[in-house]
Every structure is written in C-alpha cells, then in structure tokens.
Amino acid sequence: MNTWPMNTWYVAARSDEVAAAPLGRTICGERMVFYRDQDHRAVALEDFCPHRGAPLSLGKVSDGKLVCGYHGLTMGCDGRAASMPGQRVRGFPPVKAYPAVERYGFIWVWPGDPAQADPATLPNLIWGDHPDWAYGGGLYHIKCNFRLMIDNLMDLTHETYIHADSIGQKEIDEAPVATRLEDDEAITERYMSDIQAPPFWQMALRENGLADDVPVDRWQICRFSPPSHVMIEVGVAHAGHGGYNAPDGVKAASIVVDFITPESETSHWYFWGMARRFKPDDAGLTDRIREGQGKIFSEDMEMLERQQDNLTANPGRNLLKLNIDAGGVHARRIIDRLIRMELVGGDAA
C-alpha cells in the first residue's frame, strides 16, 4: 500500500537540474530518469534499461535522445526502445513513461496513472511567473518521512528553539494559534502585535528601505495543499498600520515556498524557497535571502533526521498531540483520505 498519493503532480526537479545530462531521481518509490528531448521538453522515464537493467540515468543525451551508458540502447520518449548499434530492439517491452510538465521553474511529474494526468490541475502559483515577484530557493535531500516535514512546517512553534538566532522569538510561543480547513487545504495562522523583529526580518526591513528598530506586527499563515505542498505567508509591518493588511510601504512580506516530494518511507526531496513582492529586480537581495533561508532550513535537517531515527527504532510508540499540532494533523488526514480514494478507484487529483 502506498503511503503517499500517486495520482497527482509532484515537483521532481528544478528546471536547471535537467540540462545536458540525464538526471536520476527516485520519486514516490519510483526510480525515474529525467532529460530533455529535441524540442527541449522535459521527459520522464523509468530509470531502467530494458536490455540489461542498467540505470538509464548513467547514460547520455544525444540529439534529444536518451542513450544507455552500458550498451548504447537508444530510448524513445514513450519508453520504447528505438535503436541499438547492430541489434534489433523494436520488440523490447517498454519501460514506464511518466507525464512531465515544466512550469514555474520546476519539472513536475505524475507518478500514478498517466490517463489521469491533467496539467490543468497543477497549482496556480501567483509568484511563479509574475514580474512583481522574485523567487530564489534550493533543494535538500532529507532522510525522514515527508509527513514529518509537513508537521514541521505547519507548526512553527519550533522556530523559538531551533532558529533562535534568525527568525525565532518568544512571542511565537505566546501567540494563539488558529487552524481551519478550506476544502482540501489546512490553514494555521498566528499573529503577533507590537513586538521587535527578529534578525532575519530586521534584514528584510532594511533591504526594503524601512526602519528595523521600531515595533512591528508579525504574521505566519501556513497553508497545506495536497499532495504535500506548504505555502507560508510571512512578514512584518511597522506596528499600528494594520499588520498583515498594512500597505506595502510599511512592511516586508513574502511567501515561504515548500514543495515536499516523497522519495521513500524515510526520505524526501525538499524544494524550498522564498517569493517576495518587494525589490523583485534586485538579484543580490535574492541571493542574500536564499543564503539566509538556506541556513535556517539546514537547522531543521538534523532534528528531522534524528526524529526519524527515533521513530524507526520505536515503531509502537504513540506520539502526543497538542493544539499546536492541529495543522499537521489535518494535513495528514487529507493525505490519508486521498490515498483511500485511490485505493477504491476515485480521483485523487
């Protein structure tokens, strides 16, 4: 039984990861190879040569065709063997071909039933291709179940402790948390009023030409959407101007972008980044935010991986649930419901 939805779109790679050479990556337990065809379109196949089982990702791309690095078998984009020097290979059984779409600077893959794959169901990301927004991010391979990362992102109480030198502050613990459901989304909100901005947000205020030593209102709105995406609206505004609804001239706000793609039961691919709507043309600012955010997220890695080690060693232990866990609990229920729908033949897109 799958422990993640299959009939849905996952981020498989950044666009710049799939260039001249093929890229091998395991997504939802499926070993895949990604490359670009003659028209520069992204292609995803099973990472398995039908000749001798070699990984196709160890081959090369020649004139938009994937060539196995073991004996030179050339594969078609449909997963069928196309040619091989001195051999007849047209009758070879095909390997899996996965629907793949490139959008917003990412390559998305559908690991489930290809007949259900519809690009129209890709998420609509306002920041993805809008000139008023800038985006910068990265990728971590994290050795823990993807649900633990969703838990982490839907409960930001840990910032006070893990990220004490960057975005954490005691007011996060003290502010009330509200969680609600909207269709297939779980939303957790926290608002803080008349506080001092932590170091990361002081930097953001300065970069936006604003005073960084005055009281601010701060917000965190975590939004989970299936199969495993978390978008977090975050920001600070000079106090007394409406907080989240304050005009752009007195705040620094952004969206923390989190695409969590399962690899195995104990590992996932974490595509992280930040989209901002101030100074979108400042590439240097994008780099500085990426560097700062990368350090913040790296601080979570050890905790999550050691947490997975503990859970693996203690499979029968029950974990406690508090009100701060509500967002993650709702997200898990949504995931479980989608999996059940797939098992009975429903549409889980």
N, C-alpha and C positions, 0 to 999 in steps of 0.2 A: 504494500500500500504506500502510495506517495504521501509524504508529509508536507507537500507544498502544492499549490495549484499548478497544473500543466498547460491548460488551455487559456493562456494569457501571454502578454508581452513582458519580457524582462530585458533590462539593459545588459547586453553581453560584453560590450567593449566601447571605449571611446573611439570616435572616428579615426583619430590619428594613430591608434594602435594597429589598425588594419591598413597597411601600406603596401610595400613591395613584397614582403614575405608573408606567408600564411601564419595565422595565429591559432594556436590550440588552446582551448579553454573548456573546462567542464561546467555545464550549466544544468542545474536540477538533476544531477546524476548522469547526464548525457554528455559523452565526450564529443566535442564539436571542433570543427576547423573553420575558420573564417578567412576569406580572401576576397579580392575584387576581380570581377570579370573584365572583358574587353571594353565595356562601357563604364567602368569604374564603379559599378554597382556592387554592394555587399552581398556575398553568397555565404551560406552556412550549410555545411555537410557534416555527416557523421565522420569522426576522425578515425577512419578505419579503411585501409586499402583492401578491396575485395580479393586481391591476388593472394597476399600472404599475411594480411592483418597488420601491416605496418601503420604507424600513425601518419596520416597524410600531412599533418602539420609539420613533419620533418622534411617535407619536400620543398618545392619552389613553385612560383607562379611564372609561367612563360606565355606571353601574348594573351593574358587574361585567362589562362587555363591552368588548373592545378595538376602538377606533375609529382607523382610519388617519388620520394627520395631513395627508395630501395631498388626498384627495377624499372622506373621510368613510365609506369602506367599513368596515362592522362585521363582525368575525370571530367565529366560534363557537369554543368551547373545543376542538372536534375538528379545527380547522384549516380548516373550510369557511367560505366567505363567507356571511354571514347576511342582510345587508341593506345598501342604499346609497340615499340620497335620490334618488328619481326614476328608479332604474335596476333592472333585473332582473339579479341576480348569483348566483342559486342554482346556476347551471350552471358557475360558475367551478371550475377544478381546485383541489383542496385543497392547502394547504401542510402541511409536516410538523408533527405534534403529538408532542411528546416526553413520555414518562412523567415525572412530577414528584411528589415526596413531601416534605413538610415534617416534619422531626424534629430534635430536639436543638438547636433554634435555627438550623437551616440548611435551605436548599432544595436537595434532591438531584435530579439529572437523569440520565436514562438515554439517552445519545446513539445507541445502537445499535438493534437490532431490538426494537420495542415488545412483540412477543409473548413475548420472553424476560424482560421486566422483572418482577421479583417483589420487593415491598417487604420480604418476609421475609429477603432476602439483604443488607439494609442492615446495616452493622456495629453490633454491640451495644456501646454506649459507657456504661460504668457511671456515669461522671460526668455524663452528658448530662441526666438528669432525676432526680437523687438529692439529697435535701435536705442530706446530709452533705458535698456537694461544691459548690464555687463555680467559675465559669468566667468568664474575660474574655479577649478577643482582638481581632484586627483582620484587615485584608486588605491585601496588597501585590500590585501588578502588576509582575512581574519579567520582564525581557527576556532570558530564557535558556531553553533546553530544560528541561522538567520533570525529566528524569533527572539533570541537574546539581544540582538542589536536593535530590533524593533522596540523591545521593552526599554532599552537604554534611552532611545530617542523620544519615546512617549512619556517618560518620566525624567524631567530634567533636574530633579532634586539632587542628583549626584554631582551636579556642577559645583556645588558648595564645597565638595570634598576632593573630587578628582581634579577639578580645574580651578583650584583656589587662586592661582596666580594669573588667571587670564579672564575668565567670564564668570567665575563663581563669586557669590557673596551670600551672607547670612540671610538677607531678605528673601532669597529664593525659598528657604525653608519656612519662613514665616508667612509668606503669601498664600492665601487659599487657592486651591486647585479646583477647577470645574471641568467635568468631562461630559460630552454628549455624543449622540450618534446622529449622523445625517446620511440617510440611505446606506451605502456601503462604506462610509467613512467614519472613523473615530476621531474626535477632536478633543484635545486637552488644552486648557487655557490657564495662564497665570499672569496677573498684572501687579506691578509694584509701583507705588507712588512716592514721589519726593525723597528719592534716595541718591546716593552717589554712584556714578557709573563705574563699573569695574574696568581694569586696564584695557581690555580689548575694545570696549565701547568708548573709552576715552580717546583711543586712537582713531576710531571711526568718526567721532565728533570733530576732532581736529582736522582730519582729512576732508571733511565736508565743510570746513571753514567755520565751525561752531565752537563756542567755549566748552571746554571739557571739565571745568572745575566748579560747575553750578549743579544744583539738584536736578534730577531727571525723573521722568516716568519711564518705566521699562515694561516690555511685554514679551511673552513667549506663547505662541499659538501653534501647537503641534497637530498636524493633520495626517493621519494614516489613510492611505487608499490602497486597495488591492492591486497586484498581489502582495507587494512588500515595499511600497514607497512611502516615505515620510517627508513632507514639506513643512518646515518650521518658520513661521513668520516671527522675526525677532527685531528688536530695535529699542532705541531710547529717544526721548524727546525732552527738550527743556521743560521742566515742570510747569504746570499751570496752563499749558496750551492744548490740552485735550488728549495727551498720551498717544495711543495708537492712532487716533483720528486727527492728530496735530498736523498743521500744514508742513509741506516738505522743507520749508525754510528754517525750521527749528528742530529737525530730527535727523537721525541716521538710522535707516531701516533696510532690511534685506530679507531674503528667503534662504534659509539653510536647506540645501538640496541633498537628499539621501535616497539613493537607489540601492536596495539591498537584494542581491541576487544569490539564491542558494547554489552552492556547489555540491555539498554532501551533507550528511546529517550533522557533521561537526565542523563545517567550514562554509564561508560565503565570500562573495566579491562585494566590496563596499565602495560604491561610486559616490564620493562626497564633493560638495562644492558650496559656493555661495553666489547667489544672484542679487545684485544691488541696483537701485534706481537713483544713485547719485554718482556724478562724475563717471558716466559709463565709458568715456573715451580715454580715461587715464589708465593705461596699461600697467604703469608702475604701481598704482594703487591695487590693481587686480592681483599683481604678483605678491605684494605685501600682505594682502588679506589671505591669499592662498597659503602663504608661508605660515602665517599665524594660525589659520584654521587647521592646517595640516598638523601642527604641533598639538593643538587641542585634541584633535581626533586620535592622534597617536597615543595620547594619555589613556584613552579608553581601552586600547588593544590588550594590554597586559591584564587588566581587570576582567575583560570579557573572556579571554582565553583561559585564565585561571578559573573563572567561574565555570566554564565548560568542563575543565578537568575535574572539578569537584562534583558536578552533576553526573558526569560519566562514571565516576568512582562510587557514586551513591544514587543509583537509579531509583531506589524505592523511597527516597526522602521527599516529604511533602514540603513545598515552599509556601511561606506565609504571604498573604495578600493584604495590603493596606489601601487606604483611599487614594494614595498617590500612584498606585499600580493600575487604576481603572482604565487608563488609555491603552496600556499594553494588553490588559485582559480583553477588552473589547476588540482590539486588533486580532488577537489570537482566535477569538470566536468567529470573526469574519473569515479568516483564513480557513478554519475548520469547516465552516459552512460551505465555502466554495469547493473544498475537497470532497465533501459529501455529495454535492451536486454533480461533480464529475463522475463519481462512482456510480450514480444512478442514471447517468446519461444526460444530465442537464447542461445548460450553457453557463459556464463559469466565467465568461469574459467580463 
